[in-house]
Structures are given as structure tokens and as C-alpha cells.
Amino acid sequence: MGEFEDSGIDEEALHRFVAEQIYTLPGTDRHREVFTVLLTGSRSFGTHTPESDVDIDVFCPRSVWEAVHRASLEAGIVKAERSFFVTLKDENWDRYFGPHRSRPHFALVPLEEMEARLREYDDVWLWIYRNAKVIADPSGQFRRIVEGFSGYPCDVLVRKIKHRWLLSTYWSIEVYPHNHSGDEDLLPAATAVLNAVNDLLRVFFLVEGKPFPYPEKLVRFAPETKLGREFSPLLLRAVEQIVGLGEPEPEPWKRLDAACGVVSCSDDNPDGRRLWEACTDAMIAAGVERAWVKADYGNIDELLLGELGPVP
């Protein structure tokens, strides 16, 4: 099966789906010449379960996309005016990948839109496209675009690191209800800690100049980074404290406060202090100005006043 051996799906069925459902779309007779077809999602990353979806993305030049979209609207294949997402509606949909997964689906996107996502250095899309498995790529059109975005310009990377670092501390310092007085504060408290964990995990990727995955995959792939290998277990314990998994302490506020002490990098928490020191050293090594790093939360107005731009 080659490249698709670890995807958990039959390669012959995959190519049959492409031929019967994608290469038959109306609006062009040049499907094989202009359609790049990718396997994305957990089956391309190797994190799938037997029930995981089969995610397929298709790219073509905008002029072709517009013709196919117009013809597919007229044929009732799609209904949205500005996007193209197809889920099989027939009764025999499981003939491709079996009945234990959701109905097969795919998205058709203009190549120019995909390139624009990368031009903005969108981390999640960079990560998805770099980890995709190529089913078809006429003239290497997809590979050429992705290979043009092999790293971040220094100023882009520094801005991303600053943004995510300040967000992680903002969640744990400003959003977390430290003076909690009732159970109505439990939801914002748990949300703040979990959001802080996610942004710390993103920092782990960025200080190595790497894009980060979407939230569902952050914990799974963070150990592939140096900081992730060292501190992912610590952050997972903070999450376990939030949900009470294996925790002997029954009082939710005590668990939440302990978890917040880690992610806020509190001086009073040895683990939090160790995490702060490792992250600040890594940020400096990645090119963030030493004075900025040492000022730490004193930089928060750069985030709140929009000086760092929109969330990258």
C-alpha cells in the first residue's frame, strides 16, 4: 500500500472514491490535469482510530473551481454559494470505506485560497498541508506552493511567540477568577486554565520555528518538541486536576488553583517556575528580545491594545 499503509484504509477504495465522486464533478473535463487530491485529517497524521473519518481535500485553479462550483450548484451537488463541501447522500455510501465511519466527504478549494492561507503563515493550515498524504498532484502544483513556505520570517515568528505567550499568561492571570466566591466561577476558571495550556503548547512548537496543529492534536504532537517532551506531562496533570481524573482531592477549587499555579508560571509553584524559566530561555534563543522576555507580563498592553495584530 506504500504511502497509505498506515492510514487504516484500503488504497484501492480510496482511488475508487476519487475516480467516482471527485473526477465526475461537472464543470470541467480536465479533472486529472487540474485537481490536486490530498488525504488529510487523522488518517494522514497516523492518529486515527478504526472509526475515524476519511478526510479528503481537493484543490484546483480558481477559474476551474468557479466553473465546477457553478455547475455543481445547478446540479444540486452543493448548496452553499461561497464554499464547496460534499457529503455522500446515497444509501450505499459505505461501499468505499465501510459502515463504521461517517459518510465520506470532501472539500474543493481554489489553489489560490490555499496559497493565501500559507502566505498569512497560518500555523494550523501549514501543519495540515505539510502532513497531508498526496493522492494526486498534477505537475506538482501543490508541492511547489507548500515548499515555498518552509519556515517563518524572523519578525513573523517573534510576533507569533509573543502573542501566544501573552495569551497563555492572560488566561491564567486575568481570566482565571482568583478571588472565586461561588460555583458560578467554575466554568470560567476551568476554561481559563485549559486555554492557557493550549497556548503554552503552541509556544512549544513556535520556539522551534514549527507550525502547531489544531487544538485536538496539540497534546498528541507536543512531545515531538523539546519543551513538549519535558513539560507535556506536567500540563496533562494540570488538565487531570481540572477534570478530577485520578485526583484524591475532592474539592474542585483546590484542584483548579493547583492547576492554575502551574500554567501561570507562579513563583510559588516550583513546577510553574521551572516551566517559566525553560520557556523564557527558549524564546530568547528563538529571537525574542531579552528585555521583552524579562519584562514578561508587563508587555500585556501590546496584546490588549492590538499592537501585535490579530491572533496569528
C-alpha positions in Angstrom: 0.0 0.0 0.0 3.0 2.3 0.2 2.4 5.8 1.5 -1.2 4.9 2.6 -0.2 1.8 4.5 -0.6 3.5 8.0 -3.8 5.3 7.1 -6.1 2.4 8.0 -8.0 2.5 4.7 -7.7 0.5 1.6 -5.8 2.4 -1.1 -7.8 0.8 -3.9 -11.1 2.0 -2.3 -9.5 5.5 -1.8 -8.7 5.8 -5.5 -12.1 4.4 -6.5 -13.8 7.1 -4.3 -11.7 9.8 -6.0 -12.5 8.5 -9.5 -16.2 8.0 -8.9 -17.0 11.0 -6.7 -14.4 13.7 -7.4 -13.3 13.1 -11.0 -17.0 13.0 -12.1 -17.9 16.5 -10.9 -19.4 18.7 -13.6 -17.9 21.9 -14.9 -14.6 20.5 -16.3 -13.4 17.6 -18.3 -9.8 18.1 -17.1 -10.1 16.7 -13.5 -6.9 14.6 -13.6 -4.9 17.6 -15.1 -6.0 20.2 -12.6 -7.2 18.5 -9.4 -4.8 18.0 -6.5 -6.3 15.5 -4.1 -5.0 15.0 -0.6 -5.7 12.7 2.3 -5.8 15.0 5.4 -7.0 14.6 9.0 -6.0 11.9 11.5 -5.6 9.3 8.8 -2.8 11.2 7.2 -1.2 12.1 10.6 -1.3 8.5 11.9 -3.5 9.2 14.9 -6.7 7.7 13.6 -9.0 5.1 15.3 -11.0 2.5 13.3 -14.0 4.9 13.4 -12.1 8.0 12.2 -13.4 9.9 9.2 -11.7 9.8 5.9 -10.9 13.5 5.2 -10.1 14.5 1.6 -9.2 18.0 0.4 -9.2 18.8 -3.3 -7.5 21.9 -4.9 -7.7 23.4 -8.4 -7.1 26.8 -10.0 -9.8 29.4 -9.1 -11.1 29.6 -12.7 -11.8 25.8 -12.7 -13.2 26.0 -9.1 -15.7 28.6 -10.2 -16.8 26.6 -13.2 -17.2 23.4 -11.2 -18.9 25.2 -8.3 -21.4 26.8 -10.7 -22.2 23.5 -12.4 -22.4 21.7 -9.1 -24.9 24.3 -7.8 -27.1 23.8 -10.8 -26.9 20.0 -10.4 -27.8 20.2 -6.7 -24.5 18.6 -5.6 -23.7 21.6 -3.4 -25.9 24.3 -1.9 -23.5 26.9 -0.5 -22.8 30.0 -2.6 -19.2 30.5 -1.4 -17.9 27.1 -0.4 -17.8 23.6 -1.8 -18.3 20.7 0.7 -19.8 17.4 -0.4 -21.1 14.5 1.8 -22.3 11.4 0.0 -26.1 11.2 0.3 -26.9 7.9 -1.3 -27.8 4.8 0.7 -24.8 2.8 -0.4 -22.2 5.3 0.9 -20.4 2.6 3.0 -19.2 0.8 -0.2 -15.9 2.7 -0.1 -14.7 2.7 3.5 -17.1 0.6 5.4 -20.1 1.3 7.7 -18.2 2.1 10.9 -17.2 5.6 9.8 -19.2 8.7 8.9 -20.4 9.3 5.4 -17.4 10.0 3.1 -16.9 13.7 2.3 -14.5 16.1 0.6 -13.9 19.8 0.2 -13.0 21.6 -3.1 -10.8 24.7 -2.6 -9.1 27.1 -5.1 -5.4 26.7 -5.1 -5.1 30.5 -4.7 -7.0 30.3 -1.4 -4.8 27.6 -0.1 -1.7 29.7 -1.0 -3.2 32.7 0.7 -3.6 30.7 3.9 0.1 29.9 3.8 1.1 33.4 2.8 -0.5 34.5 6.1 1.6 31.9 7.8 -1.5 30.2 9.3 0.1 27.6 11.6 -2.7 25.1 11.5 -3.0 25.1 7.7 0.8 24.9 7.4 0.8 21.9 9.7 -2.1 20.1 8.0 -0.7 20.6 4.5 2.8 19.5 5.5 1.4 16.3 7.0 -1.0 15.5 4.2 -0.7 12.5 2.1 -0.8 13.2 -1.7 -3.2 11.1 -3.7 -2.8 13.1 -6.9 -0.8 16.3 -7.7 -0.7 17.1 -11.4 2.5 18.9 -12.3 3.5 19.1 -8.7 1.3 22.2 -8.3 0.6 21.6 -4.6 4.1 20.6 -3.6 5.6 23.7 -5.2 3.3 26.0 -3.2 3.9 24.3 0.1 7.7 24.1 -0.4 7.7 27.9 -0.8 6.7 28.2 2.9 9.4 26.1 4.6 9.9 28.4 7.6 8.8 31.7 9.2 10.4 35.1 8.6 12.0 36.2 11.9 9.6 39.0 12.5 6.6 36.8 11.9 7.9 34.1 14.2 8.7 36.6 17.0 5.2 38.1 16.8 3.6 34.7 17.0 5.7 33.7 20.0 4.9 37.0 21.8 1.2 36.6 21.0 0.8 33.1 22.3 3.0 33.6 25.4 1.0 36.7 26.4 -2.3 34.9 25.7 -1.3 32.0 27.9 -0.5 34.3 30.8 -3.5 36.4 30.2 -5.8 33.4 30.6 -4.3 32.4 33.8 -3.8 35.8 35.4 -6.8 37.9 34.1 -9.5 35.4 33.1 -9.0 33.0 35.9 -11.2 34.0 38.9 -8.5 34.0 41.6 -10.9 35.5 44.1 -13.6 33.0 43.4 -16.6 33.1 45.7 -19.0 30.6 44.2 -19.5 27.7 41.9 -20.7 30.0 39.1 -16.9 30.8 38.7 -16.0 27.1 38.0 -16.7 27.4 34.2 -14.5 30.5 33.6 -11.8 29.0 35.9 -11.6 25.7 34.0 -11.8 27.4 30.6 -9.0 29.8 31.6 -6.7 27.0 32.6 -7.4 24.9 29.6 -6.9 27.8 27.2 -3.6 28.6 28.9 -2.5 25.0 28.5 -3.3 25.1 24.8 -1.4 28.4 24.2 1.6 27.1 26.2 1.6 24.0 23.9 1.6 26.3 20.9 4.6 28.2 22.3 6.5 24.8 22.5 6.1 24.5 18.7 6.8 28.1 17.8 10.1 28.5 19.7 11.4 25.7 17.4 10.1 27.6 14.3 7.4 24.9 13.7 3.7 25.4 13.0 1.3 23.9 15.5 -1.7 21.7 14.9 -5.3 22.3 15.6 -6.4 22.0 19.3 -7.4 18.4 19.1 -3.9 17.4 18.1 -1.8 19.7 20.3 -1.3 17.3 23.2 -0.7 14.4 20.9 2.1 16.1 19.0 3.6 18.5 21.5 6.1 15.7 22.8 7.8 16.0 19.4 9.2 19.3 20.6 11.9 19.7 23.2 9.7 21.7 25.7 6.8 19.3 25.0 8.9 16.3 25.9 9.8 17.8 29.2 6.6 19.7 30.2 3.6 18.0 28.4 3.3 15.5 31.4 3.1 18.5 33.7 0.4 20.2 31.7 -1.5 17.0 31.4 -1.5 16.7 35.1 -3.0 20.2 35.3 -5.7 19.1 32.9 -6.3 16.0 35.0 -6.7 18.2 38.1 -9.4 20.2 36.3 -11.5 17.1 35.4 -10.7 15.3 38.6 -9.1 12.3 36.8 -7.3 10.2 39.4 -7.2 13.1 41.8 -7.6 12.3 45.6 -8.6 15.9 46.3 -12.4 16.2 46.0 -12.6 20.0 46.3 -12.7 21.4 42.8 -11.3 24.8 43.7 -8.3 23.3 45.3 -7.6 21.3 42.1 -8.2 24.3 39.9 -6.0 26.6 42.0 -3.2 24.0 41.8 -3.6 23.7 38.0 -3.6 27.4 37.6 -0.4 27.7 39.7 1.4 25.7 37.1 0.1 27.4 33.9 0.5 30.9 35.4 4.2 30.1 36.0 3.8 31.2 39.6 7.0 31.8 41.7 5.2 30.0 44.5 4.9 26.8 42.4 8.3 25.0 41.7 6.9 23.3 38.6 5.5 26.6 37.3 8.8 28.4 37.9 10.7 25.7 36.1 8.3 25.9 33.2 8.7 29.7 33.0 12.5 29.5 33.0 12.6 27.0 30.3 10.1 28.9 28.1 11.9 32.2 28.6 15.2 30.7 27.6 13.6 29.1 24.5 12.0 32.4 23.5 15.3 34.3 23.7 17.0 31.5 21.7 14.3 31.9 19.1 15.0 35.6 18.6 12.6 37.3 21.0 14.4 40.3 22.6 15.8 39.5 26.0 14.4 42.7 27.6 10.9 41.9 26.3 11.1 38.4 27.8 12.3 39.6 31.1 9.5 42.2 31.3 7.1 39.3 30.9 3.5 40.3 31.8 4.5 43.9 31.7 4.1 43.6 27.9 0.4 42.8 28.2 -0.8 46.0 26.6 0.9 45.0 23.4 -1.7 42.2 23.3 -4.7 44.1 24.7 -4.2 47.2 22.5 -3.7 45.2 19.4 -0.1 46.2 18.8 0.7 42.5 18.0 -2.1 42.4 15.4 -4.9 39.9 15.3 -4.4 36.5 16.9 -2.0 34.7 14.5 
